[in-house]
Amino acid sequence: MPRTHLVLDAAFTVGPVRRRLFGGFVEHLGRHVYDGIHEPAHETADEQGFRQDVVELVKELGVSTIRYPGGNFVSGYKWEDGVGPVEQRPRRLDLAWHSTETNEVGLHEFQHWLDMVGSELMLAVNLGTRGTAEAIELLEYANIDAGTALSEYRRSNGRNEPFAVKMWCLGNEMDGPWQLGHKNADDYGKLAAMTAKAMRQIQPDLELVACGSSGASMPTFGEWERTVLEHTYDDVDYISAHAYYEEDGDLASFLASGVNMDHFIKTVTTAADHVQAQKKSDKRIDISFDEWNVWSITKWNEQQKEFTLDEWPVAPRLLEDVYTVADAVVVGGLLISLLRHADRVASASIAQLVNVIGPIMTEPGGPAWRQTTFFPFSLTSRLAQGTSLQVKASGDTVDGGKYGEVPVVDSAATVSEDGAVAVFLVNRHPSESTTVTIDLAGLGASADAEVRAEGVWDDDVHAVNDLANTSRVGLRTNESVRREGDTVTIELPPVSWTAVSIG
């Protein structure tokens, strides 16, 4: 049986665990908004049409900041279409996802939903088909109290107090040729800098995110970040990162996806720090990892079809991946990578939340349920508090496919202000259990602290939760966990994600 030994010490830390690390993403895409969070005919819907069963699941998931309204969608979006009397709002063609956007849900309605789920708004502006003028107009509408044309327009639309949006994304994936208004790094960097400067003339303390690469496989990855930040370094706070992972028949590589995310983060921070040194700046740019998840991109590309001029469906079923146990284990592993880089990843958004590659699924007129990926996110969001610790690990390795030999167990740990410890573990071995010992001596953990272990695993790594069986997979208690003095021992099943809480 493979073995791994972990040492935790309060003197060796990564950085604070910021709540924005557990953010989400809602885009006007497929059935995410319509028939997902918003279904007026559903028996649980409130007076504005939002499903309360979904609200409760999102609250349980524990998402903090939620990015909205895109995504690719935002590069063709007119924010004005989503305010004012609903019955007067225009229907528009959504070129990003070849759909019809009804604009029944806009900024006011979405803020109403955020207030119910208890999350913060992270608002994206359109720098694809629009620019600086439209961005500052949206900022005036959203954040100015009163006394101007746009702030009074907001008040006339039923909201007297400002939305007070703090965090803003300057466009979306502008390096991608699929993006409406796609630009090269030089042109985008100039536009982003100009827009950031203008927005700060209205509100200097905004937190602004410049577009980084839309993936590590992009031919301009690294160079894009350097060029964009050379233009925007003094004007923005974060550079974005996007990454998706899929099982394409190579389970070993899939289970080692965190290796790729680690490399991605290190490359982006290196590019940012290079520009910092170049500019001799005291300011540090951190990462907003505002799109990450497991997504069957290959399957999506194969399913895309040619449309006729008249085919523009409303809320079609798009990107509705049904997640497996293996997918959940990888999502847990990606959360481990984010915690391991908590010093530089200031914000992160699982993409997306409902129906569209989401941890939550719904059926029109029917139930809402948790996908397998729901469980590692919700438990990590609840347990990961305080400070991320450096984990000193030693032990056996396993074949990581295209990543070579990798540690059989991937791990991260946190300690809260009151001394509660959480250790997050992934066993990457496809067929063997792994014994893990955790040395707590350097933490001074109370000898009376309760030790508990929960996780996701199954004899069938491709088991799912779907409409036919919405609760096939869930959190399981690992009864093998033991503590003797300052040592915790646990046996991890193959292909599993586990959270150990102490105190």
C-alpha positions in Angstrom: 0.0 0.0 0.0 1.4 3.5 -0.9 2.2 5.8 2.0 2.5 9.5 2.5 3.7 11.6 5.4 2.6 15.2 5.9 4.1 17.7 8.4 2.2 20.9 9.4 3.8 23.8 11.2 2.2 27.1 12.2 5.6 28.8 11.4 5.4 27.9 7.7 2.5 29.6 6.0 1.4 30.4 2.4 -0.9 33.3 3.2 -4.4 34.2 4.2 -7.3 32.3 2.8 -9.5 35.1 1.2 -13.2 34.4 1.0 -13.2 35.4 -2.6 -11.3 32.2 -3.3 -14.6 30.4 -3.2 -16.4 32.5 -5.8 -18.8 31.5 -8.6 -19.8 32.5 -12.1 -23.2 33.1 -13.7 -23.3 33.8 -17.4 -26.3 34.3 -19.7 -25.7 30.9 -21.4 -28.0 28.0 -22.1 -30.2 27.2 -19.1 -28.1 28.9 -16.5 -30.3 32.0 -15.9 -33.6 31.0 -17.6 -34.9 27.7 -16.4 -31.9 27.6 -14.0 -31.9 30.3 -11.3 -35.0 32.0 -12.9 -38.2 30.0 -13.6 -41.3 32.0 -12.7 -43.7 29.1 -13.3 -41.8 26.9 -10.8 -43.6 26.1 -7.6 -40.7 27.4 -5.5 -40.3 30.7 -7.4 -40.5 34.0 -5.5 -42.3 37.1 -6.8 -39.5 37.9 -9.2 -39.3 34.4 -10.6 -36.3 33.0 -8.8 -36.3 29.4 -7.8 -36.0 29.2 -4.0 -34.8 25.5 -4.1 -31.8 26.7 -6.2 -31.2 29.6 -3.8 -30.9 27.2 -0.9 -28.4 25.0 -2.8 -26.3 28.0 -3.8 -26.2 29.1 -0.1 -25.2 25.6 0.9 -22.5 25.6 -1.8 -20.9 28.6 0.0 -20.0 30.8 -3.0 -18.7 34.3 -2.1 -18.1 36.7 -5.1 -20.1 35.8 -8.2 -18.9 37.0 -11.6 -21.7 38.3 -14.0 -23.0 38.5 -16.8 -20.1 36.7 -18.7 -18.1 35.2 -20.1 -18.3 35.3 -23.8 -21.8 36.7 -23.5 -20.6 40.0 -22.1 -18.6 40.9 -25.3 -21.9 41.5 -27.1 -24.0 42.7 -24.2 -25.7 46.1 -23.8 -26.2 46.6 -20.1 -29.0 49.1 -20.8 -31.1 46.2 -22.2 -31.3 44.7 -18.8 -32.7 47.6 -16.8 -36.1 49.4 -16.9 -39.6 47.9 -17.1 -39.2 44.2 -18.0 -42.0 44.2 -20.5 -40.2 47.0 -22.5 -36.8 45.3 -22.7 -35.6 44.3 -26.1 -35.0 40.7 -27.3 -31.4 40.5 -28.7 -29.4 38.0 -30.6 -26.6 36.5 -28.5 -23.8 35.8 -30.9 -21.6 34.1 -28.3 -23.9 31.2 -27.8 -26.2 31.5 -30.9 -29.3 32.1 -28.7 -32.0 34.7 -28.1 -31.5 36.8 -25.0 -34.9 38.0 -23.6 -33.3 40.4 -21.0 -35.9 39.4 -18.4 -33.1 39.2 -15.9 -30.7 42.1 -15.7 -28.6 44.0 -13.1 -31.5 44.7 -10.7 -32.9 41.2 -10.8 -29.5 39.6 -10.4 -28.7 41.8 -7.4 -32.0 40.6 -5.8 -30.9 37.0 -6.3 -27.4 37.8 -4.9 -29.0 39.3 -1.8 -30.9 36.0 -1.3 -27.8 33.8 -1.7 -25.6 36.2 0.3 -22.9 36.7 -2.4 -21.0 39.7 -3.7 -21.3 41.0 -7.3 -18.3 41.0 -9.5 -19.4 42.8 -12.6 -17.9 42.4 -16.1 -17.9 45.2 -18.7 -18.1 44.8 -22.4 -14.7 45.7 -24.0 -15.4 43.6 -27.0 -18.0 45.4 -29.0 -18.1 48.4 -26.7 -15.5 50.5 -24.8 -14.6 53.1 -22.2 -17.7 55.3 -22.5 -20.1 52.4 -21.9 -18.1 51.1 -19.0 -18.1 54.5 -17.1 -21.8 54.9 -17.9 -22.5 51.5 -16.2 -20.3 52.5 -13.3 -22.2 55.8 -12.9 -25.6 53.9 -13.0 -24.4 51.3 -10.5 -22.4 53.2 -8.0 -23.2 56.9 -7.9 -25.7 57.7 -5.2 -27.9 60.4 -6.9 -27.9 63.6 -8.8 -26.8 62.5 -12.2 -28.8 61.3 -15.2 -27.8 57.7 -14.9 -28.0 57.5 -11.1 -31.4 59.0 -11.2 -32.4 56.6 -13.9 -31.4 53.7 -11.5 -33.5 55.3 -8.8 -36.5 55.6 -11.2 -36.0 51.9 -11.9 -36.7 51.1 -8.3 -33.3 51.1 -6.5 -32.5 54.2 -4.5 -29.3 53.0 -3.0 -26.3 52.3 -5.2 -25.3 48.7 -6.1 -21.8 49.6 -4.7 -20.0 47.1 -6.9 -16.4 46.9 -5.8 -14.8 44.4 -8.2 -14.9 44.8 -12.0 -13.6 42.7 -14.9 -12.3 44.7 -17.9 -13.7 42.4 -20.6 -13.5 38.7 -21.1 -10.9 36.4 -22.8 -9.9 39.1 -25.2 -7.0 36.9 -26.5 -9.5 34.4 -27.9 -10.3 34.6 -31.7 -13.8 33.3 -30.7 -14.4 36.5 -28.7 -16.5 39.3 -30.2 -14.1 42.2 -30.6 -11.0 40.0 -30.2 -7.9 42.1 -29.9 -4.1 41.5 -29.7 -2.4 42.1 -26.4 -1.2 45.6 -27.3 -4.6 46.9 -28.4 -6.4 45.3 -25.5 -3.8 46.6 -23.0 -4.2 50.1 -24.3 -8.1 49.9 -24.1 -8.0 48.3 -20.6 -5.6 50.9 -19.3 -7.7 53.8 -20.7 -10.9 52.3 -19.3 -9.4 51.6 -15.9 -8.1 55.2 -15.6 -11.5 56.6 -16.6 -13.3 54.3 -14.0 -10.9 55.4 -11.3 -11.7 59.1 -12.0 -15.2 58.2 -10.8 -14.2 55.8 -8.0 -10.5 55.5 -7.2 -10.9 52.5 -4.8 -12.3 50.1 -7.3 -10.7 46.6 -7.7 -10.1 46.0 -11.4 -9.2 42.8 -13.2 -7.4 42.8 -16.5 -7.9 39.9 -18.9 -5.1 37.3 -18.8 -4.9 34.4 -21.2 -8.0 32.3 -21.7 -5.9 29.2 -21.2 -2.4 27.9 -20.9 -2.6 26.3 -24.3 -3.0 29.7 -26.1 0.0 30.4 -28.3 0.4 33.9 -26.7 0.3 32.6 -23.1 2.8 34.4 -20.9 3.6 37.0 -23.6 0.0 38.2 -23.4 0.2 38.7 -19.7 3.5 40.6 -20.0 2.2 42.9 -22.7 -1.1 43.6 -21.1 0.4 44.4 -17.8 3.0 46.7 -19.3 0.1 48.9 -20.3 -2.1 48.4 -17.2 0.2 47.6 -14.3 -0.4 50.9 -12.5 -4.2 50.9 -13.2 -5.4 47.4 -12.3 -5.2 45.1 -9.2 -5.5 41.6 -10.7 -4.8 39.7 -13.9 -7.3 36.9 -14.7 -6.6 33.2 -15.4 -8.9 30.6 -16.9 -8.5 26.9 -17.0 -10.7 23.9 -17.7 -9.8 20.2 -17.4 -11.4 17.0 -18.9 -11.0 13.3 -18.8 -10.3 12.3 -22.4 -9.7 8.6 -21.7 -6.5 9.3 -19.8 -7.5 9.0 -16.1 -3.9 9.3 -14.8 -3.4 12.7 -16.4 -6.8 13.9 -15.4 -6.2 13.1 -11.7 -3.0 15.1 -11.9 -4.7 18.2 -13.3 -3.6 20.2 -10.3 0.0 19.9 -11.6 -1.1 21.9 -14.6 -2.9 24.5 -12.5 0.1 25.0 -10.3 2.3 25.6 -13.4 -0.3 28.0 -14.8 -0.4 30.1 -11.6 3.4 30.2 -11.4 3.8 31.3 -15.0 1.2 34.1 -14.6 2.8 35.3 -11.3 6.3 35.2 -12.9 5.0 37.4 -15.8 3.4 39.8 -13.4 6.5 40.0 -11.2 8.7 40.6 -14.3 6.7 43.6 -15.2 6.8 44.8 -11.5 10.6 44.6 -11.6 10.7 46.3 -15.0 8.6 49.2 -13.7 10.5 49.2 -10.3 7.1 49.2 -8.7 6.2 48.5 -5.0 2.8 47.3 -6.1 2.1 43.5 -6.6 -0.4 42.2 -9.1 -2.3 39.1 -7.9 -4.5 36.6 -9.8 -8.2 36.5 -10.2 -8.7 32.8 -11.3 -12.2 33.8 -12.4 -13.0 30.7 -14.6 -12.0 27.2 -13.6 -13.7 23.8 -13.6 -13.9 20.4 -15.2 -15.5 20.7 -18.6 -15.8 18.2 -21.5 -14.6 20.7 -24.1 -13.9 18.0 -26.7 -17.5 16.7 -26.5 -18.8 20.3 -26.7 -16.8 21.0 -29.9 -18.1 17.8 -31.4 -21.7 18.7 -30.6 -21.6 22.2 -32.1 -23.6 22.5 -35.3 -24.3 24.9 -38.1 -27.4 27.1 -37.6 -29.7 28.7 -40.1 -30.5 32.4 -40.0 -33.8 31.7 -38.3 -32.5 29.4 -35.5 -32.0 31.5 -32.3 -33.4 29.5 -29.5 -34.2 30.9 -26.0 -32.3 29.1 -23.2 -31.3 26.0 -25.1 -29.6 23.1 -23.3 -25.9 23.9 -23.7 -22.8 22.6 -21.8 -24.9 20.5 -19.4 -22.1 18.1 -18.4 -23.1 15.3 -16.0 -20.2 15.0 -13.5 -18.7 11.8 -12.3 -16.9 10.8 -9.1 -13.6 11.3 -10.9 -14.7 14.8 -11.9 -15.4 15.6 -8.2 -12.0 14.3 -7.1 -10.3 16.6 -9.7 -12.4 19.6 -8.6 -11.3 18.9 -5.0 -7.7 18.7 -6.3 -8.0 22.0 -8.1 -9.2 23.6 -4.9 -6.1 22.2 -3.3 -4.0 24.0 -5.9 -5.8 27.3 -5.3 -5.2 27.0 -1.5 -1.6 26.1 -2.1 -1.3 29.5 -3.9 -3.5 31.5 -1.6 -0.7 34.1 -1.3 -1.2 35.1 -5.0 -4.7 33.9 -6.0 -6.9 36.6 -4.4 -10.1 35.5 -6.1 -11.4 32.5 -8.0 -14.7 31.6 -9.6 -15.9 28.0 -10.3 -17.5 28.2 -13.8 -20.4 27.9 -13.7 -23.0 27.4 -11.0 -26.3 26.0 -12.4 -26.9 23.6 -15.3 -24.1 25.0 -17.4 -21.0 22.9 -16.4 -22.3 23.6 -12.8 -22.3 21.8 -9.5 -26.1 22.3 -9.4 -28.6 21.0 -11.9 -32.3 21.7 -12.4 -35.2 20.3 -14.4 -38.0 22.7 -15.6 -41.0 22.2 -13.3 -39.0 19.6 -11.4 -36.2 19.2 -8.9 -32.9 20.8 -8.3 -30.0 18.6 -7.2 -26.3 18.5 -6.3 -23.8 17.2 -8.9 -20.8 15.2 -7.6 -18.6 18.3 -7.9 -20.9 20.1 -5.4 -19.5 18.3 -2.4 -15.8 19.1 -2.5 -16.5 22.7 -3.2 -19.1 23.2 -0.4 -17.0 21.4 2.2 -13.8 23.2 1.3 -15.6 26.5 1.3 -16.9 25.8 4.8 -13.7 24.3 6.4 -10.8 26.3 4.7 -10.5 29.3 7.1 -7.8 31.5 8.3 -4.3 30.8 6.9 -3.1 28.4 4.2 -0.2 26.3 5.5 2.9 25.0 3.7 2.5 21.2 3.7 5.8 19.3 3.9 5.1 16.1 2.1 7.1 12.9 1.5 6.0 9.6 0.2 5.2 7.4 -2.8 4.5 8.6 -6.3 2.1 7.4 -9.0 2.0 7.7 -12.8 0.6 11.1 -13.7 0.2 10.4 -17.4 1.5 13.3 -19.4 2.7 15.0 -16.2 5.1 12.1 -15.4 5.5 10.8 -11.9 3.5 12.8 -9.3 2.9 12.4 -5.6 0.3 9.8 -5.0 -1.4 12.1 -2.5 -2.0 15.8 -3.2 -2.6 18.0 -0.2 -3.3 21.4 1.3 -4.0 22.5 4.8 -5.5 25.5 6.7 -5.6 26.7 10.3 -8.2 29.2 11.6 -7.7 31.9 14.2 -9.3 29.6 16.8 -6.9 26.8 16.0 -9.2 24.6 13.9 -7.2 22.6 11.3 -8.5 21.4 8.0 -6.4 19.1 5.7 -7.5 18.4 2.1 -6.3 15.2 0.4 -6.6 13.6 -3.0 -5.5 10.0 -3.6 -4.5 9.9 -7.3 -3.9 6.1 -7.3 -6.4 4.5 -9.7 -6.7 1.2 -7.8 -4.9 1.2 -4.4 -5.7 2.8 -1.1 -3.0 5.0 0.4 -2.1 5.5 4.1 -1.5 9.1 5.2 0.0 10.2 8.4 -0.2 13.9 9.5 2.2 15.3 12.0 0.4 18.1 14.0 3.2 18.8 16.5 4.1 22.1 15.0 0.5 23.4 15.3 -0.1 22.8 19.0 -3.5 21.4 18.2 -5.7 20.7 21.3 -5.5 17.0 22.4 -9.3 17.1 22.9 -10.1 18.4 19.4 -12.5 16.2 17.5 -11.2 14.6 14.3 -13.5 13.9 11.5 -13.0 12.9 7.8 -15.5 13.2 5.0 -15.0 12.8 1.3 -16.1 11.6 -2.1 -15.2 8.2 -3.5 -17.0 5.2 -5.1 -16.3 1.8 -6.4 -17.5 3.2 -9.8 -15.4 6.3 -10.5 -17.9 7.2 -13.3 -20.9 7.2 -11.0 -23.1 10.3 -11.3 -26.1 12.1 -9.9 -28.7 12.7 -12.6 -32.5 13.2 -12.9 -33.0 9.4 -12.6 -31.1 9.3 -9.3 -30.3 12.6 -7.9 -28.5 11.3 -4.8 -26.4 8.4 -6.0 -23.2 10.1 -4.9 -22.7 12.2 -1.8 -20.3 12.9 1.1 -19.1 9.8 2.9 -17.6 9.5 6.3 -14.1 7.9 6.4 -14.1 5.8 9.5 -10.4 5.0 9.3 -9.2 8.3 10.6 -7.4 8.0 14.0 -5.4 10.4 16.2 -2.7 9.4 18.7 -1.1 12.3 20.3 0.1 14.7 17.6 -0.3 12.2 14.7 -3.4 11.6 12.6 -3.6 8.5 10.4 -6.1 7.9 7.7 -6.5 5.4 4.8 -7.6 7.0 1.6 -9.6 5.0 -0.9 -8.4 5.0 -4.6 -9.5 7.9 -6.7 -10.8 9.9 -3.7 -11.0 13.4 -2.3 -11.1 13.8 1.5 -11.3 16.6 4.0 -10.0 16.0 7.5 -11.1 18.5 10.2 -9.4 18.7 13.5 -11.3 20.9 16.0 
